[in-house]
Amino acid sequence: MARRELIQYIDDLDGTPLDSTDHQVVRFSFRGKNYILDLSQENAEKFEQVLEPYIANASIDHSTVVAPRKRSSANPNAAEARDRNRKIRQWARENGMDVADRGALPKHIIEKYESAN
């Protein structure tokens, strides 16, 4: 069975249906809130014309740019866990067990390692 879904955009200002060639997404911020409008080309141009004198006299606020967060390990013992897993993998291979280079170690291999060491 075939299925077809259609998305119909409606001009948020005057409520008229928009076709894909006339649909404009307008994003703007005001007083710390972000807004999105679906507008016709004509209404998008009107919106720009209304804002034009304000934008011409405003300055860009660069402080709103958020710096990317540095990635850090959530677990301070992660380095120790990696080292332990590396040792378990090495021990398992030396003892003829098949173990992947990455991913979770099977419980039975960890148990054998712990009982041997």
Backbone as XML, in Angstrom:
<?xml version="1.0"?>
<chain id="A" units="angstrom">
  <residue number="1" name="MET">
    <atom name="N" x="0.846" y="-1.161" z="0.000"/>
    <atom name="CA" x="0.000" y="0.000" z="0.000"/>
    <atom name="C" x="0.899" y="1.235" z="0.000"/>
  </residue>
  <residue number="2" name="ALA">
    <atom name="N" x="0.621" y="2.147" z="-0.868"/>
    <atom name="CA" x="1.377" y="3.395" z="-0.954"/>
    <atom name="C" x="0.765" y="4.426" z="-0.024"/>
  </residue>
  <residue number="3" name="ARG">
    <atom name="N" x="1.629" y="5.292" z="0.462"/>
    <atom name="CA" x="1.156" y="6.353" z="1.348"/>
    <atom name="C" x="1.824" y="7.649" z="0.921"/>
  </residue>
  <residue number="4" name="ARG">
    <atom name="N" x="1.063" y="8.689" z="0.927"/>
    <atom name="CA" x="1.588" y="9.987" z="0.521"/>
    <atom name="C" x="1.124" y="11.028" z="1.532"/>
  </residue>
  <residue number="5" name="GLU">
    <atom name="N" x="2.088" y="11.747" z="2.088"/>
    <atom name="CA" x="1.757" y="12.803" z="3.033"/>
    <atom name="C" x="2.156" y="14.130" z="2.426"/>
  </residue>
  <residue number="6" name="LEU">
    <atom name="N" x="1.287" y="15.090" z="2.563"/>
    <atom name="CA" x="1.551" y="16.421" z="2.040"/>
    <atom name="C" x="1.589" y="17.413" z="3.189"/>
  </residue>
  <residue number="7" name="ILE">
    <atom name="N" x="2.527" y="18.326" z="3.112"/>
    <atom name="CA" x="2.610" y="19.393" z="4.103"/>
    <atom name="C" x="2.092" y="20.661" z="3.459"/>
  </residue>
  <residue number="8" name="GLN">
    <atom name="N" x="1.134" y="21.283" z="4.106"/>
    <atom name="CA" x="0.568" y="22.530" z="3.601"/>
    <atom name="C" x="0.960" y="23.642" z="4.556"/>
  </residue>
  <residue number="9" name="TYR">
    <atom name="N" x="1.726" y="24.613" z="4.050"/>
    <atom name="CA" x="2.097" y="25.767" z="4.857"/>
    <atom name="C" x="1.031" y="26.847" z="4.718"/>
  </residue>
  <residue number="10" name="ILE">
    <atom name="N" x="0.774" y="27.512" z="5.819"/>
    <atom name="CA" x="-0.206" y="28.593" z="5.870"/>
    <atom name="C" x="0.533" y="29.852" z="6.311"/>
  </residue>
  <residue number="11" name="ASP">
    <atom name="N" x="0.266" y="30.952" z="5.641"/>
    <atom name="CA" x="0.875" y="32.228" z="6.016"/>
    <atom name="C" x="0.405" y="32.589" z="7.423"/>
  </residue>
  <residue number="12" name="ASP">
    <atom name="N" x="1.365" y="32.759" z="8.333"/>
    <atom name="CA" x="1.017" y="33.056" z="9.725"/>
    <atom name="C" x="0.400" y="34.435" z="9.900"/>
  </residue>
  <residue number="13" name="LEU">
    <atom name="N" x="0.600" y="35.321" z="8.942"/>
    <atom name="CA" x="0.069" y="36.677" z="9.071"/>
    <atom name="C" x="-1.376" y="36.785" z="8.579"/>
  </residue>
  <residue number="14" name="ASP">
    <atom name="N" x="-1.654" y="36.231" z="7.396"/>
    <atom name="CA" x="-3.003" y="36.410" z="6.837"/>
    <atom name="C" x="-3.780" y="35.108" z="6.639"/>
  </residue>
  <residue number="15" name="GLY">
    <atom name="N" x="-3.184" y="33.964" z="6.969"/>
    <atom name="CA" x="-3.897" y="32.693" z="6.916"/>
    <atom name="C" x="-4.065" y="32.073" z="5.545"/>
  </residue>
  <residue number="16" name="THR">
    <atom name="N" x="-3.439" y="32.623" z="4.510"/>
    <atom name="CA" x="-3.586" y="32.049" z="3.171"/>
    <atom name="C" x="-2.656" y="30.851" z="2.998"/>
  </residue>
  <residue number="17" name="PRO">
    <atom name="N" x="-3.114" y="29.835" z="2.235"/>
    <atom name="CA" x="-2.252" y="28.689" z="1.948"/>
    <atom name="C" x="-1.061" y="29.119" z="1.088"/>
  </residue>
  <residue number="18" name="LEU">
    <atom name="N" x="0.093" y="28.504" z="1.329"/>
    <atom name="CA" x="1.308" y="28.841" z="0.587"/>
    <atom name="C" x="1.752" y="27.643" z="-0.232"/>
  </residue>
  <residue number="19" name="ASP">
    <atom name="N" x="2.188" y="27.886" z="-1.463"/>
    <atom name="CA" x="2.800" y="26.800" z="-2.223"/>
    <atom name="C" x="4.311" y="26.865" z="-1.990"/>
  </residue>
  <residue number="20" name="SER">
    <atom name="N" x="5.017" y="25.844" z="-2.408"/>
    <atom name="CA" x="6.449" y="25.745" z="-2.105"/>
    <atom name="C" x="7.266" y="26.874" z="-2.715"/>
  </residue>
  <residue number="21" name="THR">
    <atom name="N" x="6.788" y="27.488" z="-3.798"/>
    <atom name="CA" x="7.545" y="28.577" z="-4.422"/>
    <atom name="C" x="7.317" y="29.910" z="-3.726"/>
  </residue>
  <residue number="22" name="ASP">
    <atom name="N" x="6.282" y="29.999" z="-2.893"/>
    <atom name="CA" x="5.950" y="31.263" z="-2.235"/>
    <atom name="C" x="6.198" y="31.217" z="-0.727"/>
  </residue>
  <residue number="23" name="HIS">
    <atom name="N" x="6.677" y="30.113" z="-0.219"/>
    <atom name="CA" x="6.858" y="29.923" z="1.219"/>
    <atom name="C" x="8.205" y="30.476" z="1.678"/>
  </residue>
  <residue number="24" name="GLN">
    <atom name="N" x="8.179" y="31.383" z="2.653"/>
    <atom name="CA" x="9.393" y="31.946" z="3.249"/>
    <atom name="C" x="9.352" y="31.698" z="4.758"/>
  </residue>
  <residue number="25" name="VAL">
    <atom name="N" x="10.444" y="31.143" z="5.288"/>
    <atom name="CA" x="10.559" y="30.974" z="6.737"/>
    <atom name="C" x="11.345" y="32.165" z="7.259"/>
  </residue>
  <residue number="26" name="VAL">
    <atom name="N" x="10.743" y="32.919" z="8.153"/>
    <atom name="CA" x="11.379" y="34.109" z="8.721"/>
    <atom name="C" x="11.663" y="33.827" z="10.190"/>
  </residue>
  <residue number="27" name="ARG">
    <atom name="N" x="12.937" y="33.921" z="10.557"/>
    <atom name="CA" x="13.351" y="33.723" z="11.948"/>
    <atom name="C" x="13.842" y="35.055" z="12.492"/>
  </residue>
  <residue number="28" name="PHE">
    <atom name="N" x="13.433" y="35.373" z="13.707"/>
    <atom name="CA" x="13.909" y="36.601" z="14.327"/>
    <atom name="C" x="13.861" y="36.455" z="15.842"/>
  </residue>
  <residue number="29" name="SER">
    <atom name="N" x="14.570" y="37.334" z="16.512"/>
    <atom name="CA" x="14.596" y="37.352" z="17.974"/>
    <atom name="C" x="14.178" y="38.726" z="18.457"/>
  </residue>
  <residue number="30" name="PHE">
    <atom name="N" x="13.483" y="38.740" z="19.571"/>
    <atom name="CA" x="13.072" y="40.002" z="20.170"/>
    <atom name="C" x="12.974" y="39.805" z="21.674"/>
  </residue>
  <residue number="31" name="ARG">
    <atom name="N" x="13.673" y="40.660" z="22.414"/>
    <atom name="CA" x="13.680" y="40.621" z="23.875"/>
    <atom name="C" x="14.010" y="39.234" z="24.420"/>
  </residue>
  <residue number="32" name="GLY">
    <atom name="N" x="15.017" y="38.625" z="23.817"/>
    <atom name="CA" x="15.515" y="37.344" z="24.313"/>
    <atom name="C" x="14.736" y="36.121" z="23.900"/>
  </residue>
  <residue number="33" name="LYS">
    <atom name="N" x="13.725" y="36.287" z="23.074"/>
    <atom name="CA" x="12.939" y="35.142" z="22.607"/>
    <atom name="C" x="13.102" y="34.999" z="21.108"/>
  </residue>
  <residue number="34" name="ASN">
    <atom name="N" x="13.197" y="33.748" z="20.644"/>
    <atom name="CA" x="13.332" y="33.454" z="19.219"/>
    <atom name="C" x="11.965" y="33.115" z="18.639"/>
  </residue>
  <residue number="35" name="TYR">
    <atom name="N" x="11.719" y="33.615" z="17.437"/>
    <atom name="CA" x="10.432" y="33.415" z="16.770"/>
    <atom name="C" x="10.645" y="32.889" z="15.353"/>
  </residue>
  <residue number="36" name="ILE">
    <atom name="N" x="9.641" y="32.177" z="14.847"/>
    <atom name="CA" x="9.640" y="31.683" z="13.468"/>
    <atom name="C" x="8.276" y="31.991" z="12.865"/>
  </residue>
  <residue number="37" name="LEU">
    <atom name="N" x="8.291" y="32.528" z="11.663"/>
    <atom name="CA" x="7.055" y="32.796" z="10.922"/>
    <atom name="C" x="7.121" y="32.109" z="9.566"/>
  </residue>
  <residue number="38" name="ASP">
    <atom name="N" x="6.023" y="31.516" z="9.142"/>
    <atom name="CA" x="5.860" y="31.050" z="7.766"/>
    <atom name="C" x="5.087" y="32.142" z="7.047"/>
  </residue>
  <residue number="39" name="LEU">
    <atom name="N" x="5.723" y="32.747" z="6.039"/>
    <atom name="CA" x="5.104" y="33.875" z="5.344"/>
    <atom name="C" x="5.191" y="33.698" z="3.836"/>
  </residue>
  <residue number="40" name="SER">
    <atom name="N" x="4.294" y="34.397" z="3.136"/>
    <atom name="CA" x="4.409" y="34.489" z="1.678"/>
    <atom name="C" x="5.584" y="35.407" z="1.373"/>
  </residue>
  <residue number="41" name="GLN">
    <atom name="N" x="6.053" y="35.362" z="0.144"/>
    <atom name="CA" x="7.144" y="36.247" z="-0.269"/>
    <atom name="C" x="6.758" y="37.706" z="-0.027"/>
  </residue>
  <residue number="42" name="GLU">
    <atom name="N" x="5.530" y="38.045" z="-0.354"/>
    <atom name="CA" x="5.051" y="39.422" z="-0.188"/>
    <atom name="C" x="5.070" y="39.846" z="1.284"/>
  </residue>
  <residue number="43" name="ASN">
    <atom name="N" x="4.557" y="38.996" z="2.171"/>
    <atom name="CA" x="4.525" y="39.351" z="3.590"/>
    <atom name="C" x="5.920" y="39.337" z="4.215"/>
  </residue>
  <residue number="44" name="ALA">
    <atom name="N" x="6.800" y="38.479" z="3.713"/>
    <atom name="CA" x="8.183" y="38.478" z="4.197"/>
    <atom name="C" x="8.868" y="39.791" z="3.828"/>
  </residue>
  <residue number="45" name="GLU">
    <atom name="N" x="8.615" y="40.277" z="2.623"/>
    <atom name="CA" x="9.183" y="41.562" z="2.200"/>
    <atom name="C" x="8.622" y="42.707" z="3.040"/>
  </residue>
  <residue number="46" name="LYS">
    <atom name="N" x="7.321" y="42.671" z="3.347"/>
    <atom name="CA" x="6.718" y="43.701" z="4.203"/>
    <atom name="C" x="7.365" y="43.690" z="5.596"/>
  </residue>
  <residue number="47" name="PHE">
    <atom name="N" x="7.588" y="42.486" z="6.118"/>
    <atom name="CA" x="8.219" y="42.343" z="7.429"/>
    <atom name="C" x="9.612" y="42.980" z="7.419"/>
  </residue>
  <residue number="48" name="GLU">
    <atom name="N" x="10.388" y="42.684" z="6.374"/>
    <atom name="CA" x="11.731" y="43.256" z="6.252"/>
    <atom name="C" x="11.683" y="44.780" z="6.137"/>
  </residue>
  <residue number="49" name="GLN">
    <atom name="N" x="10.717" y="45.292" z="5.384"/>
    <atom name="CA" x="10.596" y="46.747" z="5.219"/>
    <atom name="C" x="10.273" y="47.435" z="6.546"/>
  </residue>
  <residue number="50" name="VAL">
    <atom name="N" x="9.433" y="46.805" z="7.352"/>
    <atom name="CA" x="9.089" y="47.384" z="8.654"/>
    <atom name="C" x="10.320" y="47.426" z="9.564"/>
  </residue>
  <residue number="51" name="LEU">
    <atom name="N" x="11.127" y="46.368" z="9.525"/>
    <atom name="CA" x="12.301" y="46.297" z="10.400"/>
    <atom name="C" x="13.498" y="47.096" z="9.885"/>
  </residue>
  <residue number="52" name="GLU">
    <atom name="N" x="13.507" y="47.389" z="8.598"/>
    <atom name="CA" x="14.671" y="48.012" z="7.960"/>
    <atom name="C" x="15.220" y="49.235" z="8.702"/>
  </residue>
  <residue number="53" name="PRO">
    <atom name="N" x="14.410" y="50.232" z="9.078"/>
    <atom name="CA" x="14.982" y="51.399" z="9.768"/>
    <atom name="C" x="15.559" y="51.057" z="11.145"/>
  </residue>
  <residue number="54" name="TYR">
    <atom name="N" x="14.991" y="50.070" z="11.811"/>
    <atom name="CA" x="15.500" y="49.669" z="13.122"/>
    <atom name="C" x="16.835" y="48.938" z="12.975"/>
  </residue>
  <residue number="55" name="ILE">
    <atom name="N" x="16.910" y="48.039" z="12.001"/>
    <atom name="CA" x="18.144" y="47.292" z="11.756"/>
    <atom name="C" x="19.261" y="48.233" z="11.318"/>
  </residue>
  <residue number="56" name="ALA">
    <atom name="N" x="18.917" y="49.227" z="10.503"/>
    <atom name="CA" x="19.919" y="50.173" z="10.015"/>
    <atom name="C" x="20.571" y="50.949" z="11.156"/>
  </residue>
  <residue number="57" name="ASN">
    <atom name="N" x="19.860" y="51.149" z="12.243"/>
    <atom name="CA" x="20.386" y="51.921" z="13.371"/>
    <atom name="C" x="20.816" y="51.059" z="14.554"/>
  </residue>
  <residue number="58" name="ALA">
    <atom name="N" x="20.685" y="49.764" z="14.428"/>
    <atom name="CA" x="21.052" y="48.862" z="15.524"/>
    <atom name="C" x="22.468" y="48.332" z="15.316"/>
  </residue>
  <residue number="59" name="SER">
    <atom name="N" x="23.030" y="47.813" z="16.372"/>
    <atom name="CA" x="24.318" y="47.126" z="16.262"/>
    <atom name="C" x="24.093" y="45.653" z="16.579"/>
  </residue>
  <residue number="60" name="ILE">
    <atom name="N" x="24.958" y="44.814" z="16.054"/>
    <atom name="CA" x="24.823" y="43.372" z="16.251"/>
    <atom name="C" x="25.337" y="43.014" z="17.640"/>
  </residue>
  <residue number="61" name="ASP">
    <atom name="N" x="24.574" y="42.222" z="18.349"/>
    <atom name="CA" x="24.960" y="41.762" z="19.684"/>
    <atom name="C" x="25.699" y="40.442" z="19.547"/>
  </residue>
  <residue number="62" name="HIS">
    <atom name="N" x="27.009" y="40.500" z="19.633"/>
    <atom name="CA" x="27.824" y="39.287" z="19.487"/>
    <atom name="C" x="27.852" y="38.449" z="20.759"/>
  </residue>
  <residue number="63" name="SER">
    <atom name="N" x="27.341" y="38.981" z="21.851"/>
    <atom name="CA" x="27.392" y="38.227" z="23.107"/>
    <atom name="C" x="26.426" y="37.053" z="23.122"/>
  </residue>
  <residue number="64" name="THR">
    <atom name="N" x="25.503" y="37.002" z="22.187"/>
    <atom name="CA" x="24.537" y="35.909" z="22.170"/>
    <atom name="C" x="25.104" y="34.639" z="21.562"/>
  </residue>
  <residue number="65" name="VAL">
    <atom name="N" x="26.294" y="34.725" z="20.972"/>
    <atom name="CA" x="26.916" y="33.539" z="20.399"/>
    <atom name="C" x="27.426" y="32.675" z="21.539"/>
  </residue>
  <residue number="66" name="VAL">
    <atom name="N" x="26.986" y="31.442" z="21.581"/>
    <atom name="CA" x="27.373" y="30.533" z="22.650"/>
    <atom name="C" x="28.583" y="29.735" z="22.201"/>
  </residue>
  <residue number="67" name="ALA">
    <atom name="N" x="29.621" y="29.766" z="23.003"/>
    <atom name="CA" x="30.831" y="29.003" z="22.687"/>
    <atom name="C" x="30.542" y="27.520" z="22.860"/>
  </residue>
  <residue number="68" name="PRO">
    <atom name="N" x="31.102" y="26.703" z="21.982"/>
    <atom name="CA" x="30.878" y="25.263" z="22.129"/>
    <atom name="C" x="31.487" y="24.758" z="23.433"/>
  </residue>
  <residue number="69" name="ARG">
    <atom name="N" x="30.797" y="23.813" z="24.049"/>
    <atom name="CA" x="31.305" y="23.260" z="25.299"/>
    <atom name="C" x="32.460" y="22.318" z="25.016"/>
  </residue>
  <residue number="70" name="LYS">
    <atom name="N" x="33.414" y="22.343" z="25.909"/>
    <atom name="CA" x="34.535" y="21.422" z="25.782"/>
    <atom name="C" x="34.063" y="20.048" z="26.204"/>
  </residue>
  <residue number="71" name="ARG">
    <atom name="N" x="34.511" y="19.056" z="25.479"/>
    <atom name="CA" x="34.149" y="17.696" z="25.829"/>
    <atom name="C" x="35.072" y="17.225" z="26.942"/>
  </residue>
  <residue number="72" name="SER">
    <atom name="N" x="34.481" y="16.685" z="27.944"/>
    <atom name="CA" x="35.270" y="16.118" z="29.023"/>
    <atom name="C" x="34.625" y="14.813" z="29.440"/>
  </residue>
  <residue number="73" name="SER">
    <atom name="N" x="35.402" y="13.996" z="30.023"/>
    <atom name="CA" x="34.888" y="12.715" z="30.462"/>
    <atom name="C" x="33.951" y="12.926" z="31.641"/>
  </residue>
  <residue number="74" name="ALA">
    <atom name="N" x="32.786" y="12.350" z="31.575"/>
    <atom name="CA" x="31.834" y="12.481" z="32.669"/>
    <atom name="C" x="32.303" y="11.691" z="33.886"/>
  </residue>
  <residue number="75" name="ASN">
    <atom name="N" x="33.106" y="10.679" z="33.651"/>
    <atom name="CA" x="33.583" y="9.818" z="34.717"/>
    <atom name="C" x="35.069" y="10.076" z="34.945"/>
  </residue>
  <residue number="76" name="PRO">
    <atom name="N" x="35.458" y="10.571" z="36.127"/>
    <atom name="CA" x="36.876" y="10.838" z="36.364"/>
    <atom name="C" x="37.721" y="9.574" z="36.371"/>
  </residue>
  <residue number="77" name="ASN">
    <atom name="N" x="37.088" y="8.411" z="36.516"/>
    <atom name="CA" x="37.819" y="7.147" z="36.527"/>
    <atom name="C" x="37.843" y="6.478" z="35.159"/>
  </residue>
  <residue number="78" name="ALA">
    <atom name="N" x="37.446" y="7.204" z="34.125"/>
    <atom name="CA" x="37.359" y="6.617" z="32.786"/>
    <atom name="C" x="38.713" y="6.119" z="32.306"/>
  </residue>
  <residue number="79" name="ALA">
    <atom name="N" x="39.782" y="6.862" z="32.585"/>
    <atom name="CA" x="41.116" y="6.443" z="32.148"/>
    <atom name="C" x="41.501" y="5.130" z="32.822"/>
  </residue>
  <residue number="80" name="GLU">
    <atom name="N" x="41.170" y="4.997" z="34.105"/>
    <atom name="CA" x="41.468" y="3.753" z="34.819"/>
    <atom name="C" x="40.672" y="2.587" z="34.234"/>
  </residue>
  <residue number="81" name="ALA">
    <atom name="N" x="39.409" y="2.830" z="33.910"/>
    <atom name="CA" x="38.564" y="1.777" z="33.339"/>
    <atom name="C" x="39.087" y="1.348" z="31.974"/>
  </residue>
  <residue number="82" name="ARG">
    <atom name="N" x="39.517" y="2.321" z="31.156"/>
    <atom name="CA" x="40.078" y="1.973" z="29.839"/>
    <atom name="C" x="41.334" y="1.132" z="29.994"/>
  </residue>
  <residue number="83" name="ASP">
    <atom name="N" x="42.192" y="1.514" z="30.943"/>
    <atom name="CA" x="43.435" y="0.774" z="31.170"/>
    <atom name="C" x="43.125" y="-0.647" z="31.649"/>
  </residue>
  <residue number="84" name="ARG">
    <atom name="N" x="42.158" y="-0.770" z="32.545"/>
    <atom name="CA" x="41.766" y="-2.093" z="33.041"/>
    <atom name="C" x="41.208" y="-2.950" z="31.911"/>
  </residue>
  <residue number="85" name="ASN">
    <atom name="N" x="40.351" y="-2.378" z="31.081"/>
    <atom name="CA" x="39.782" y="-3.131" z="29.959"/>
    <atom name="C" x="40.857" y="-3.549" z="28.968"/>
  </residue>
  <residue number="86" name="ARG">
    <atom name="N" x="41.852" y="-2.671" z="28.752"/>
    <atom name="CA" x="42.962" y="-3.014" z="27.856"/>
    <atom name="C" x="43.719" y="-4.224" z="28.403"/>
  </residue>
  <residue number="87" name="LYS">
    <atom name="N" x="43.957" y="-4.235" z="29.717"/>
    <atom name="CA" x="44.668" y="-5.359" z="30.342"/>
    <atom name="C" x="43.849" y="-6.640" z="30.244"/>
  </residue>
  <residue number="88" name="ILE">
    <atom name="N" x="42.540" y="-6.545" z="30.457"/>
    <atom name="CA" x="41.673" y="-7.728" z="30.362"/>
    <atom name="C" x="41.689" y="-8.275" z="28.943"/>
  </residue>
  <residue number="89" name="ARG">
    <atom name="N" x="41.606" y="-7.395" z="27.935"/>
    <atom name="CA" x="41.641" y="-7.846" z="26.535"/>
    <atom name="C" x="42.961" y="-8.555" z="26.228"/>
  </residue>
  <residue number="90" name="GLN">
    <atom name="N" x="44.054" y="-7.951" z="26.680"/>
    <atom name="CA" x="45.368" y="-8.547" z="26.433"/>
    <atom name="C" x="45.462" y="-9.921" z="27.102"/>
  </residue>
  <residue number="91" name="TRP">
    <atom name="N" x="45.027" y="-10.014" z="28.351"/>
    <atom name="CA" x="45.053" y="-11.281" z="29.077"/>
    <atom name="C" x="44.189" y="-12.327" z="28.367"/>
  </residue>
  <residue number="92" name="ALA">
    <atom name="N" x="42.990" y="-11.915" z="27.931"/>
    <atom name="CA" x="42.071" y="-12.845" z="27.264"/>
    <atom name="C" x="42.687" y="-13.386" z="25.982"/>
  </residue>
  <residue number="93" name="ARG">
    <atom name="N" x="43.318" y="-12.533" z="25.200"/>
    <atom name="CA" x="43.950" y="-12.989" z="23.950"/>
    <atom name="C" x="45.107" y="-13.938" z="24.238"/>
  </residue>
  <residue number="94" name="GLU">
    <atom name="N" x="45.900" y="-13.608" z="25.260"/>
    <atom name="CA" x="47.034" y="-14.470" z="25.626"/>
    <atom name="C" x="46.566" y="-15.833" z="26.110"/>
  </residue>
  <residue number="95" name="ASN">
    <atom name="N" x="45.323" y="-15.908" z="26.567"/>
    <atom name="CA" x="44.761" y="-17.162" z="27.053"/>
    <atom name="C" x="43.803" y="-17.797" z="26.051"/>
  </residue>
  <residue number="96" name="GLY">
    <atom name="N" x="43.933" y="-17.393" z="24.777"/>
    <atom name="CA" x="43.195" y="-18.031" z="23.694"/>
    <atom name="C" x="41.728" y="-17.663" z="23.579"/>
  </residue>
  <residue number="97" name="MET">
    <atom name="N" x="41.329" y="-16.587" z="24.191"/>
    <atom name="CA" x="39.924" y="-16.168" z="24.102"/>
    <atom name="C" x="39.766" y="-15.143" z="22.993"/>
  </residue>
  <residue number="98" name="ASP">
    <atom name="N" x="38.637" y="-15.210" z="22.327"/>
    <atom name="CA" x="38.332" y="-14.272" z="21.245"/>
    <atom name="C" x="37.605" y="-13.074" z="21.847"/>
  </residue>
  <residue number="99" name="VAL">
    <atom name="N" x="38.211" y="-11.885" z="21.699"/>
    <atom name="CA" x="37.621" y="-10.682" z="22.282"/>
    <atom name="C" x="37.768" y="-9.530" z="21.290"/>
  </residue>
  <residue number="100" name="ALA">
    <atom name="N" x="36.734" y="-8.702" z="21.193"/>
    <atom name="CA" x="36.740" y="-7.570" z="20.259"/>
    <atom name="C" x="37.689" y="-6.479" z="20.749"/>
  </residue>
  <residue number="101" name="ASP">
    <atom name="N" x="38.160" y="-5.663" z="19.800"/>
    <atom name="CA" x="39.057" y="-4.557" z="20.143"/>
    <atom name="C" x="38.336" y="-3.444" z="20.899"/>
  </residue>
  <residue number="102" name="ARG">
    <atom name="N" x="37.039" y="-3.309" z="20.663"/>
    <atom name="CA" x="36.266" y="-2.228" z="21.281"/>
    <atom name="C" x="34.948" y="-2.764" z="21.792"/>
  </residue>
  <residue number="103" name="GLY">
    <atom name="N" x="34.290" y="-1.950" z="22.583"/>
    <atom name="CA" x="32.967" y="-2.319" z="23.081"/>
    <atom name="C" x="33.030" y="-2.952" z="24.457"/>
  </residue>
  <residue number="104" name="ALA">
    <atom name="N" x="31.869" y="-3.326" z="24.946"/>
    <atom name="CA" x="31.772" y="-3.920" z="26.279"/>
    <atom name="C" x="32.399" y="-5.303" z="26.285"/>
  </residue>
  <residue number="105" name="LEU">
    <atom name="N" x="33.086" y="-5.594" z="27.366"/>
    <atom name="CA" x="33.681" y="-6.923" z="27.520"/>
    <atom name="C" x="32.620" y="-7.889" z="28.036"/>
  </residue>
  <residue number="106" name="PRO">
    <atom name="N" x="32.610" y="-9.109" z="27.514"/>
    <atom name="CA" x="31.654" y="-10.093" z="28.023"/>
    <atom name="C" x="31.902" y="-10.370" z="29.510"/>
  </residue>
  <residue number="107" name="LYS">
    <atom name="N" x="30.838" y="-10.554" z="30.235"/>
    <atom name="CA" x="30.918" y="-10.754" z="31.685"/>
    <atom name="C" x="31.760" y="-11.976" z="32.039"/>
  </residue>
  <residue number="108" name="HIS">
    <atom name="N" x="31.618" y="-13.058" z="31.261"/>
    <atom name="CA" x="32.363" y="-14.277" z="31.597"/>
    <atom name="C" x="33.873" y="-14.081" z="31.448"/>
  </residue>
  <residue number="109" name="ILE">
    <atom name="N" x="34.307" y="-13.225" z="30.532"/>
    <atom name="CA" x="35.744" y="-12.951" z="30.379"/>
    <atom name="C" x="36.240" y="-12.127" z="31.568"/>
  </residue>
  <residue number="110" name="ILE">
    <atom name="N" x="35.466" y="-11.143" z="31.990"/>
    <atom name="CA" x="35.851" y="-10.335" z="33.157"/>
    <atom name="C" x="35.951" y="-11.224" z="34.394"/>
  </residue>
  <residue number="111" name="GLU">
    <atom name="N" x="34.976" y="-12.118" z="34.569"/>
    <atom name="CA" x="34.991" y="-13.016" z="35.729"/>
    <atom name="C" x="36.206" y="-13.929" z="35.707"/>
  </residue>
  <residue number="112" name="LYS">
    <atom name="N" x="36.555" y="-14.473" z="34.538"/>
    <atom name="CA" x="37.742" y="-15.334" z="34.429"/>
    <atom name="C" x="39.007" y="-14.545" z="34.732"/>
  </residue>
  <residue number="113" name="TYR">
    <atom name="N" x="39.084" y="-13.306" z="34.240"/>
    <atom name="CA" x="40.252" y="-12.457" z="34.496"/>
    <atom name="C" x="40.383" y="-12.183" z="35.994"/>
  </residue>
  <residue number="114" name="GLU">
    <atom name="N" x="39.266" y="-11.832" z="36.627"/>
    <atom name="CA" x="39.307" y="-11.507" z="38.055"/>
    <atom name="C" x="39.667" y="-12.716" z="38.909"/>
  </residue>
  <residue number="115" name="SER">
    <atom name="N" x="39.192" y="-13.888" z="38.525"/>
    <atom name="CA" x="39.533" y="-15.079" z="39.311"/>
    <atom name="C" x="40.988" y="-15.496" z="39.096"/>
  </residue>
  <residue number="116" name="ALA">
    <atom name="N" x="41.554" y="-15.162" z="37.938"/>
    <atom name="CA" x="42.950" y="-15.513" z="37.655"/>
    <atom name="C" x="43.927" y="-14.499" z="38.239"/>
  </residue>
  <residue number="117" name="ASN">
    <atom name="N" x="43.480" y="-13.306" z="38.505"/>
    <atom name="CA" x="44.389" y="-12.250" z="38.993"/>
    <atom name="C" x="44.042" y="-11.844" z="40.387"/>
  </residue>
</chain>
